[in-house]
Amino acid sequence: MTTSPTLTLSKLSCTKGGRQLFKDLDCTLQAGCWLYVAGANGVGKTSLLRMLCGLAQVESGEILWNNTPIAAQHDSYRQDLCYLGHLNALQESMSVQENLMFTSALGGVALAEQKAKSVLERFGLRGRSQQLVRHLSQGQKRRVALSRLALSPARLWVLDEPYVAMDEAGIQMLSDLIASHLDKGGLAVLTSHQRVPVGAHPAQLLELKAP
């Protein structure tokens, strides 16, 4: 990572179903830092993350990437972004390895077979590269989905409940992966019902509350 990216939320507001979820959010996240988005159910945590990913319209305020609105740099911002939501977004009829190679190709990266196997082994999926995703357990599917983070060149990771369906070893593995990403100057924004430490990086807290 040759530059120091910055993510800024400026006077950001969100209304859903005629109800205001949050209003006038201001926050700046620097390289090497992670943002923990907290709050009760229904206050707009997932809505905020969807806005960050360009999956939901910004009603008022701005989201800036490197001091430029994301709407003005759609393609370059998408290349810098890796999003993982509640769903694993895996093709059930494809093998584990095919899923990784397909996702990498979408990001413009040609994934070598050996590298795919190495990452899968790191995530406790050794010997499963040719197995169809539909034959995996929910925990194994989650590990496949998360292994894509290790292959992504994106500098901003947006993670919605990433520890769901993970055992203790998987949780530690993911936390170590996020910490390594931050060590390299990346950024992460996540929601989680579990307060999990991320290496030596303290969380920057953004607590959403109904206005």
C-alpha positions as CSV (number, residue, x, y, z in Angstrom):
1,M,0.0,0.0,0.0
2,T,1.8,3.1,-1.3
3,T,-0.5,5.8,0.0
4,S,-2.3,6.4,3.3
5,P,-6.1,6.1,2.6
6,T,-8.7,7.9,4.6
7,L,-12.4,7.3,5.0
8,T,-14.6,10.2,6.2
9,L,-18.3,10.3,7.1
10,S,-19.6,13.9,7.0
11,K,-23.1,14.8,8.3
12,L,-24.4,11.4,7.2
13,S,-28.1,10.6,7.9
14,C,-30.4,7.7,7.1
15,T,-34.1,7.3,7.1
16,K,-35.9,4.0,6.5
17,G,-39.6,3.4,6.3
18,G,-40.3,7.0,7.3
19,R,-38.2,6.6,10.5
20,Q,-34.9,8.3,11.0
21,L,-32.3,5.8,12.0
22,F,-29.3,8.1,12.6
23,K,-28.5,11.7,11.8
24,D,-25.4,13.9,11.2
25,L,-22.8,11.2,11.7
26,D,-19.2,12.6,11.6
27,C,-16.3,10.3,11.6
28,T,-12.8,10.0,10.1
29,L,-10.9,6.7,9.8
30,Q,-7.2,6.8,9.1
31,A,-4.9,4.1,7.6
32,G,-4.1,1.3,10.0
33,C,-7.3,1.9,12.1
34,W,-10.6,0.0,12.4
35,L,-14.1,1.3,13.2
36,Y,-16.4,-0.7,15.4
37,V,-20.0,0.3,14.6
38,A,-22.1,-0.5,17.7
39,G,-25.7,0.0,18.7
40,A,-29.0,-1.7,19.4
41,N,-30.8,-3.7,16.7
42,G,-32.6,-1.5,14.3
43,V,-30.5,1.6,14.7
44,G,-29.0,1.4,11.2
45,K,-25.7,-0.5,11.5
46,T,-26.3,-2.6,8.4
47,S,-27.8,0.4,6.5
48,L,-24.6,2.4,7.3
49,L,-22.4,-0.4,6.0
50,R,-24.5,-0.7,2.8
51,M,-24.0,3.1,2.3
52,L,-20.3,2.7,2.6
53,C,-20.4,0.0,-0.1
54,G,-22.5,2.0,-2.5
55,L,-25.4,-0.6,-2.0
56,A,-27.7,2.0,-0.5
57,Q,-28.2,5.6,-1.5
58,V,-26.8,8.4,0.7
59,E,-29.8,10.6,1.5
60,S,-27.9,13.5,3.1
61,G,-24.3,14.1,4.0
62,E,-21.3,12.6,2.3
63,I,-19.0,9.6,2.3
64,L,-15.4,10.6,1.3
65,W,-12.6,8.3,0.3
66,N,-9.3,10.1,0.3
67,N,-11.2,13.4,0.6
68,T,-13.3,12.8,-2.5
69,P,-17.0,11.7,-2.5
70,I,-17.3,8.0,-3.4
71,A,-20.0,8.8,-5.9
72,A,-17.4,10.7,-7.9
73,Q,-14.9,7.8,-8.1
74,H,-17.1,4.8,-8.3
75,D,-14.8,2.4,-10.2
76,S,-11.6,3.2,-8.3
77,Y,-13.4,3.1,-4.9
78,R,-14.9,-0.3,-5.7
79,Q,-11.4,-1.6,-6.4
80,D,-10.3,-0.4,-3.0
81,L,-13.3,-2.0,-1.2
82,C,-14.0,-5.5,0.0
83,Y,-17.4,-6.1,1.5
84,L,-18.6,-9.2,3.4
85,G,-22.3,-9.1,4.5
86,H,-24.5,-11.6,6.5
87,L,-24.6,-13.9,3.5
88,N,-21.5,-15.7,2.3
89,A,-22.2,-14.9,-1.3
90,L,-20.8,-18.3,-2.5
91,Q,-21.9,-20.3,-5.6
92,E,-23.2,-23.5,-4.0
93,S,-22.8,-25.5,-7.3
94,M,-19.1,-24.5,-7.7
95,S,-16.1,-25.9,-5.9
96,V,-14.3,-24.0,-3.1
97,Q,-11.4,-23.3,-5.3
98,E,-13.6,-22.2,-8.2
99,N,-15.4,-19.7,-5.9
100,L,-12.1,-18.1,-4.9
101,M,-10.8,-17.9,-8.5
102,F,-14.1,-16.5,-9.7
103,T,-14.2,-13.8,-7.0
104,S,-10.5,-12.9,-7.7
105,A,-11.2,-12.6,-11.4
106,L,-14.1,-10.2,-10.7
107,G,-11.6,-8.0,-8.8
108,G,-9.2,-8.2,-11.8
109,V,-6.7,-10.6,-10.1
110,A,-5.7,-13.9,-11.7
111,L,-5.4,-16.3,-8.8
112,A,-2.9,-19.1,-9.0
113,E,-4.1,-22.5,-8.0
114,Q,-1.3,-23.0,-5.5
115,K,-2.0,-19.7,-3.8
116,A,-5.7,-20.6,-3.5
117,K,-4.7,-23.9,-1.8
118,S,-2.3,-22.2,0.5
119,V,-5.0,-19.7,1.7
120,L,-7.5,-22.5,2.2
121,E,-5.0,-24.4,4.3
122,R,-4.5,-21.3,6.4
123,F,-8.2,-21.2,7.1
124,G,-8.4,-24.8,8.1
125,L,-9.8,-26.0,4.8
126,R,-6.9,-28.2,3.7
127,G,-8.0,-30.8,1.2
128,R,-11.4,-29.2,0.4
129,S,-10.4,-27.1,-2.6
130,Q,-12.3,-29.4,-5.0
131,Q,-15.3,-30.0,-2.8
132,L,-18.6,-28.4,-3.8
133,V,-19.6,-25.6,-1.5
134,R,-23.1,-27.0,-1.0
135,H,-21.5,-30.0,0.8
136,L,-19.7,-27.8,3.4
137,S,-21.0,-27.0,6.9
138,Q,-22.1,-23.5,7.7
139,G,-18.8,-22.9,9.6
140,Q,-16.8,-24.1,6.7
141,K,-18.7,-21.9,4.2
142,R,-18.0,-18.9,6.4
143,R,-14.3,-19.8,6.4
144,V,-14.3,-19.9,2.6
145,A,-16.0,-16.5,2.4
146,L,-13.5,-15.0,4.9
147,S,-10.6,-16.5,3.0
148,R,-11.3,-14.1,0.2
149,L,-10.2,-11.3,2.5
150,A,-6.7,-12.8,2.5
151,L,-6.7,-12.7,-1.3
152,S,-8.1,-9.2,-1.7
153,P,-5.9,-6.3,-2.6
154,A,-8.6,-3.9,-1.3
155,R,-7.5,-1.3,1.3
156,L,-10.9,-0.9,2.9
157,W,-12.7,-3.9,4.4
158,V,-16.3,-3.5,5.4
159,L,-17.5,-6.5,7.4
160,D,-21.1,-7.1,8.7
161,E,-21.1,-9.6,11.6
162,P,-18.0,-11.4,10.3
163,Y,-17.7,-13.7,13.3
164,V,-21.1,-15.4,12.7
165,A,-20.9,-19.2,12.6
166,M,-17.2,-19.1,13.6
167,D,-15.7,-21.3,16.3
168,E,-13.1,-20.0,18.7
169,A,-10.2,-20.9,16.5
170,G,-11.9,-19.2,13.5
171,I,-12.6,-16.1,15.4
172,Q,-8.9,-15.8,16.4
173,M,-7.8,-16.5,12.8
174,L,-10.0,-13.7,11.5
175,S,-8.9,-11.2,14.2
176,D,-5.3,-12.0,13.3
177,L,-6.1,-11.5,9.6
178,I,-7.7,-8.1,10.3
179,A,-4.8,-7.1,12.5
180,S,-2.3,-8.0,9.7
181,H,-4.4,-5.9,7.2
182,L,-4.2,-2.9,9.6
183,D,-0.5,-3.4,10.1
184,K,-0.1,-2.9,6.3
185,G,-2.0,0.4,6.4
186,G,-5.4,-1.0,5.5
187,L,-8.7,0.1,7.1
188,A,-11.6,-1.9,8.4
189,V,-15.2,-1.1,9.4
190,L,-17.2,-3.8,11.1
191,T,-20.3,-4.6,13.2
192,S,-20.3,-7.5,15.6
193,H,-22.3,-8.7,18.6
194,Q,-19.0,-10.0,19.9
195,R,-16.4,-7.6,21.1
196,V,-13.2,-9.2,19.8
197,P,-9.8,-7.7,20.1
198,V,-7.9,-7.1,16.9
199,G,-4.2,-7.5,17.7
200,A,-2.7,-4.4,19.3
201,H,-5.1,-2.1,17.4
202,P,-7.7,-0.4,19.7
203,A,-11.2,0.0,18.2
204,Q,-12.4,3.4,17.1
205,L,-16.0,3.3,18.4
206,L,-19.0,4.7,16.5
207,E,-22.2,4.0,18.5
208,L,-25.4,4.6,16.6
209,K,-28.4,5.9,18.6
210,A,-31.9,6.8,17.4
211,P,-32.1,10.7,17.2
